[in-house]
Amino acid sequence: MTFTIRFWGTRGSIPTPGPDTVRYGGNTSCVELRTAEGWPIILDAGTGIRELGRRLLDEAAGTLIAGDIFLTHAHWDHIQGLPFFAPIFGRGHRFTIWGSAAMERRVDEVVRDQMSPVVFPVAFEQLAAAIDFRHLADGTRTPGHGYEVTAFAVQHPGGALGFRLHAPGTSDGDVVYIPDNELAVHPQYDHDPDWRARLIAFAAGASVLIHDAMYTTAEHGHHHGWGHSTYAEAVALALEAGVRTLILFHHEPRRSDDALDVCLAECRAQVRSLGGRLEVLAAAEGLTLDSSSHRSP
């Protein structure tokens, strides 16, 4: 087993609780990876991180908790759960929050501002846990704890990163996480004719690709330039990159469970029509996978 993956928040833009989103979930973006040694890696801090925090405290049973939190960008649906992540209120716990070096404001300033007294009752300075801030640009870093992370700049308003997680010494089990990314060309993004080829190389051969699949093709026509991809585009990217499993992510807030079932079926039909070998899943809260075997551990 390389990484264990668990989904805590799968929705884009805004939380969507209710009877129509029970199966796939209504919390915003948050994915947990665990290394073979059990080190927690948290990808984005949407509202799903609240329940993850409660689980970490239950598992710790009074012992100290440490981990890494990677923020792809600072849009609200990717950070809004952080003030409700219970372990940051516990003395002795320690977390490193990683963010893009290319953001207009530093990640520590953004996190502090969302807990300013104007919008939140508890100031960042009142948190009891030790929190370090680090910045990432394109390239590979080794935070320790049995894994490496590589960042890649994707196409999203204001800028965002995708991450590739790798366990050194292994040839299988890499996880690529790209929750917000517009695969279509748009003039607001810097035109780099090699960008798509570099993106394919970034994701090439990964065991699991978690990618933005917010819109249908018809919907995207009304949201061009909003920084998100279609289901068909995500499937095409996964096939080009030769990944083994594509997990559709960042579900549109209006998309019901039944509508997601239809989109998933269409993606699988697309793979069959192209003669590809690709497993396609839709991210659902509670879905747990072993990145090397793709089965629930």
Backbone torsions as a table, in degrees:
resi	resn	phi	psi	omega
1	MET	NA	127.6	179.9
2	THR	-93.3	-66.8	173.8
3	PHE	-125.6	141.6	165.5
4	THR	-95.3	131.2	-177.4
5	ILE	-113.2	132.3	174.4
6	ARG	-135.9	135.2	-178.3
7	PHE	-96.8	126.2	179.2
8	TRP	-111.9	-22.8	176.6
9	GLY	-150.3	130.3	-172.0
10	THR	-124.7	-6.4	-170.6
11	ARG	-92.8	153.1	175.2
12	GLY	-102.3	155.8	168.4
13	SER	74.9	-55.1	-174.6
14	ILE	-156.5	144.8	177.2
15	PRO	-60.3	143.5	-177.6
16	THR	-133.7	70.4	176.1
17	PRO	-71.6	155.2	177.0
18	GLY	143.8	172.4	-174.0
19	PRO	-66.8	-21.4	-177.1
20	ASP	-87.1	-3.9	-177.3
21	THR	-127.0	23.0	-174.8
22	VAL	-67.7	-42.8	-172.5
23	ARG	-74.9	-41.7	-178.9
24	TYR	-95.3	-18.9	173.5
25	GLY	100.7	153.4	-179.2
26	GLY	-116.4	-1.6	178.7
27	ASN	-78.4	151.6	179.8
28	THR	-83.5	172.6	-159.8
29	SER	-50.4	121.6	171.0
30	CYS	-164.0	122.2	179.4
31	VAL	-128.7	134.5	178.8
32	GLU	-106.6	131.7	168.8
33	LEU	-114.7	145.1	171.6
34	ARG	-122.2	133.9	175.2
35	THR	-74.6	173.2	178.1
36	ALA	-59.7	-27.1	179.1
37	GLU	-87.7	-3.2	177.5
38	GLY	93.9	7.0	-179.3
39	TRP	-71.0	128.9	-178.8
40	PRO	-83.7	130.7	175.0
41	ILE	-119.9	120.3	-176.0
42	ILE	-109.8	122.7	-179.0
43	LEU	-103.3	105.2	-178.1
44	ASP	73.0	154.5	-171.9
45	ALA	-126.8	48.0	171.6
46	GLY	-69.7	-170.2	-173.4
47	THR	-63.8	-18.1	177.3
48	GLY	-64.2	-19.8	-177.5
49	ILE	-69.7	-18.7	179.2
50	ARG	-61.9	-51.4	179.6
51	GLU	-67.8	-33.6	175.6
52	LEU	-60.6	-42.6	178.7
53	GLY	-60.2	-41.6	178.2
54	ARG	-63.5	-40.0	178.9
55	ARG	-64.9	-42.0	179.4
56	LEU	-60.9	-42.2	178.9
57	LEU	-65.2	-40.6	178.9
58	ASP	-63.4	-44.1	-179.6
59	GLU	-66.0	-37.1	-177.2
60	ALA	-69.1	-30.2	177.7
61	ALA	49.6	45.1	176.4
62	GLY	96.2	-11.7	176.5
63	THR	-83.7	166.3	-175.3
64	LEU	-78.4	148.7	-176.4
65	ILE	-116.5	138.9	173.9
66	ALA	-139.7	155.2	179.0
67	GLY	-179.0	177.0	178.1
68	ASP	-113.4	138.5	176.2
69	ILE	-121.1	121.3	180.0
70	PHE	-108.6	123.2	178.0
71	LEU	-103.7	120.9	179.0
72	THR	-67.7	-34.4	176.2
73	HIS	-168.8	-177.7	-170.9
74	ALA	-110.3	20.9	173.6
75	HIS	-65.0	151.8	-166.6
76	TRP	-54.3	-40.2	-175.5
77	ASP	-70.9	-5.1	179.6
78	HIS	-109.2	-4.6	180.0
79	ILE	-130.6	-9.4	-168.0
80	GLN	-68.4	-15.8	178.7
81	GLY	-88.1	-12.9	-172.7
82	LEU	-58.7	-41.1	178.5
83	PRO	-65.7	-11.8	-179.5
84	PHE	-108.5	13.7	178.2
85	PHE	-85.6	98.9	-167.4
86	ALA	-54.8	-35.9	-177.5
87	PRO	-60.5	-22.3	-179.2
88	ILE	-73.8	-7.8	177.0
89	PHE	-95.0	-1.2	-176.8
90	GLY	-100.4	126.1	-179.7
91	ARG	-65.0	134.1	178.4
92	GLY	99.2	-21.2	174.1
93	HIS	-71.2	153.2	-177.2
94	ARG	-142.0	131.6	178.3
95	PHE	-136.1	143.5	170.6
96	THR	-107.2	125.9	177.8
97	ILE	-104.3	121.0	-178.0
98	TRP	-105.4	134.6	178.5
99	GLY	-141.2	172.8	-176.4
100	SER	-70.5	135.6	175.5
101	ALA	-73.4	-13.6	-175.7
102	ALA	-97.2	3.1	178.8
103	MET	-64.8	150.7	179.1
104	GLU	-62.1	-31.6	175.0
105	ARG	-126.7	150.3	-178.5
106	ARG	-64.8	149.2	-175.2
107	VAL	-61.8	-34.9	179.5
108	ASP	-67.0	-33.8	177.9
109	GLU	-68.0	-40.5	179.8
110	VAL	-64.2	-45.7	-178.9
111	VAL	-64.2	-41.4	179.0
112	ARG	-65.6	-40.9	-177.3
113	ASP	-65.1	-35.0	-179.1
114	GLN	-72.9	-8.2	174.9
115	MET	-114.5	22.2	176.5
116	SER	-71.6	154.7	-176.3
117	PRO	-58.7	-21.6	-180.0
118	VAL	-66.0	-33.4	-173.3
119	VAL	-121.9	-7.1	-177.5
120	PHE	-151.0	140.3	-173.2
121	PRO	-75.9	-18.1	-178.5
122	VAL	-114.8	122.4	-179.2
123	ALA	-76.3	151.7	178.8
124	PHE	-55.7	-37.6	-177.9
125	GLU	-64.8	-14.9	179.7
126	GLN	-87.9	-6.4	179.8
127	LEU	-67.4	139.2	-176.3
128	ALA	-87.7	-26.3	-178.7
129	ALA	-72.3	157.7	174.1
130	ALA	-85.9	124.7	-177.7
131	ILE	-126.2	120.2	176.0
132	ASP	-103.9	150.1	177.9
133	PHE	-118.5	133.9	176.8
134	ARG	-131.3	156.4	-179.6
135	HIS	-117.4	145.9	180.0
136	LEU	-122.5	143.8	167.8
137	ALA	-125.5	-176.0	174.9
138	ASP	-54.0	134.5	179.1
139	GLY	131.4	179.8	-173.0
140	THR	-108.9	137.6	174.3
141	ARG	-125.7	153.6	177.5
142	THR	-120.4	92.8	-179.8
143	PRO	-68.8	-7.7	-172.5
144	GLY	91.7	-168.0	175.5
145	HIS	63.1	25.2	169.9
146	GLY	85.5	22.9	177.1
147	TYR	-155.4	162.7	173.3
148	GLU	-121.2	152.8	176.0
149	VAL	-130.1	134.8	176.0
150	THR	-118.3	133.4	-179.6
151	ALA	-103.7	151.1	179.1
152	PHE	-143.2	131.0	-179.9
153	ALA	-77.4	122.5	-177.8
154	VAL	-107.2	178.7	-175.7
155	GLN	-97.1	105.2	-179.2
156	HIS	-156.8	139.0	-179.7
157	PRO	-55.0	129.1	-177.0
158	GLY	85.9	-9.1	179.2
159	GLY	90.1	145.0	178.1
160	ALA	-159.5	164.1	179.3
161	LEU	-117.1	153.4	162.4
162	GLY	-110.1	156.6	-178.2
163	PHE	-126.0	144.0	169.8
164	ARG	-119.7	124.3	-178.9
165	LEU	-105.4	131.6	-175.4
166	HIS	-138.9	139.2	174.0
167	ALA	-97.1	112.5	-178.7
168	PRO	-55.0	142.6	179.7
169	GLY	87.9	-0.7	177.9
170	THR	-114.9	154.7	178.4
171	SER	-114.2	7.6	-175.8
172	ASP	-145.8	155.6	172.8
173	GLY	99.3	7.8	178.7
174	ASP	-65.4	143.1	178.1
175	VAL	-118.7	128.9	175.4
176	VAL	-112.9	129.6	-175.3
177	TYR	-122.7	113.1	-179.3
178	ILE	-136.5	84.2	-171.8
179	PRO	-79.6	-27.1	-178.2
180	ASP	-131.0	111.2	-175.7
181	ASN	-164.5	128.3	176.6
182	GLU	-100.0	112.0	-177.9
183	LEU	-76.4	-23.5	178.4
184	ALA	-74.2	153.0	177.2
185	VAL	-75.3	137.7	176.4
186	HIS	-147.3	141.8	-175.0
187	PRO	-64.6	-18.4	-179.0
188	GLN	-73.5	-16.7	178.6
189	TYR	-94.5	147.6	176.7
190	ASP	-58.6	125.1	-176.4
191	HIS	-80.7	107.5	175.7
192	ASP	-117.0	107.9	-176.3
193	PRO	-60.6	-18.5	-179.4
194	ASP	-96.8	1.4	-172.0
195	TRP	-60.0	-47.8	-177.9
196	ARG	-64.6	-39.8	178.3
197	ALA	-62.7	-38.5	178.6
198	ARG	-69.5	-35.7	177.3
199	LEU	-64.3	-43.8	178.5
200	ILE	-61.0	-42.6	178.4
201	ALA	-64.0	-36.4	179.5
202	PHE	-62.6	-40.4	-177.3
203	ALA	-92.1	-6.8	-169.8
204	ALA	-55.6	130.3	173.2
205	GLY	72.9	6.8	179.8
206	ALA	-64.8	148.8	175.6
207	SER	-72.6	-39.2	-177.4
208	VAL	-134.3	127.7	172.2
209	LEU	-115.8	116.7	175.0
210	ILE	-100.8	111.6	-171.2
211	HIS	-133.0	147.6	173.3
212	ASP	-50.7	125.1	173.9
213	ALA	-143.5	61.8	-170.2
214	MET	-78.7	-35.0	-169.7
215	TYR	-118.7	154.8	162.9
216	THR	-78.2	168.0	179.4
217	THR	-61.9	-40.5	179.4
218	ALA	-64.8	-41.1	-179.1
219	GLU	-66.4	-36.2	-174.4
220	HIS	-63.2	-27.7	177.9
221	GLY	-59.4	-26.2	179.0
222	HIS	-95.3	-3.9	-175.8
223	HIS	-130.5	24.4	179.5
224	HIS	-63.4	129.8	-178.0
225	GLY	93.2	-0.7	179.2
226	TRP	-85.3	-6.7	172.9
227	GLY	93.5	23.1	-177.6
228	HIS	-135.0	161.3	-174.4
229	SER	-110.9	169.1	175.6
230	THR	-95.6	165.3	176.1
231	TYR	-59.7	-46.2	-177.2
232	ALA	-62.8	-38.1	179.3
233	GLU	-67.1	-39.1	179.1
234	ALA	-63.8	-41.0	177.9
235	VAL	-63.9	-44.4	-180.0
236	ALA	-60.9	-42.6	178.3
237	LEU	-61.7	-45.8	-178.2
238	ALA	-61.5	-40.3	178.6
239	LEU	-66.7	-42.7	179.0
240	GLU	-63.6	-37.1	-177.3
241	ALA	-82.0	-10.3	178.5
242	GLY	67.7	34.3	177.0
243	VAL	-80.4	162.5	-177.6
244	ARG	-91.2	-36.9	-178.5
245	THR	-133.9	128.1	173.1
246	LEU	-105.6	129.4	175.8
247	ILE	-114.4	114.3	179.7
248	LEU	-69.4	133.4	-168.0
249	PHE	-140.9	168.7	176.5
250	HIS	62.4	53.5	-174.4
251	HIS	-61.6	140.6	178.6
252	GLU	-59.6	134.7	-175.0
253	PRO	-56.7	-30.6	-178.2
254	ARG	-84.2	-4.7	-174.4
255	ARG	-78.7	117.8	178.1
256	SER	-78.6	167.4	176.5
257	ASP	-57.8	-44.1	-178.8
258	ASP	-64.9	-39.6	178.1
259	ALA	-66.6	-35.6	176.3
260	LEU	-65.5	-37.2	175.8
261	ASP	-57.3	-42.3	-179.9
262	VAL	-65.0	-45.4	179.9
263	CYS	-61.7	-41.1	178.8
264	LEU	-63.1	-43.3	178.8
265	ALA	-62.4	-39.5	179.3
266	GLU	-65.8	-38.2	177.8
267	CYS	-64.1	-43.0	179.1
268	ARG	-65.6	-36.8	176.3
269	ALA	-66.0	-36.4	177.7
270	GLN	-62.0	-42.8	178.2
271	VAL	-61.4	-46.5	-179.4
272	ARG	-62.5	-40.1	-177.8
273	SER	-66.0	-26.8	179.7
274	LEU	-93.4	-1.1	-179.7
275	GLY	68.9	25.1	-177.1
276	GLY	-85.7	165.5	174.5
277	ARG	-117.8	95.2	-174.5
278	LEU	-152.0	126.4	172.3
279	GLU	-85.5	131.6	179.2
280	VAL	-120.5	127.4	176.7
281	LEU	-127.0	158.4	171.8
282	ALA	-106.4	130.1	-179.0
283	ALA	-59.6	134.7	178.9
284	ALA	-138.1	139.7	178.0
285	GLU	-58.0	129.9	-178.3
286	GLY	94.6	-16.0	177.1
287	LEU	-60.3	127.9	-177.7
288	THR	-128.1	130.8	-176.5
289	LEU	-134.8	151.1	166.0
290	ASP	-92.7	120.4	-172.4
291	SER	-63.4	-23.4	-179.2
292	SER	-88.4	-27.4	-178.9
293	SER	-111.9	-18.9	179.5
294	HIS	66.2	21.7	176.2
295	ARG	-115.5	154.3	175.8
296	SER	-61.7	124.4	-175.9
297	PRO	-71.5	NA	NA
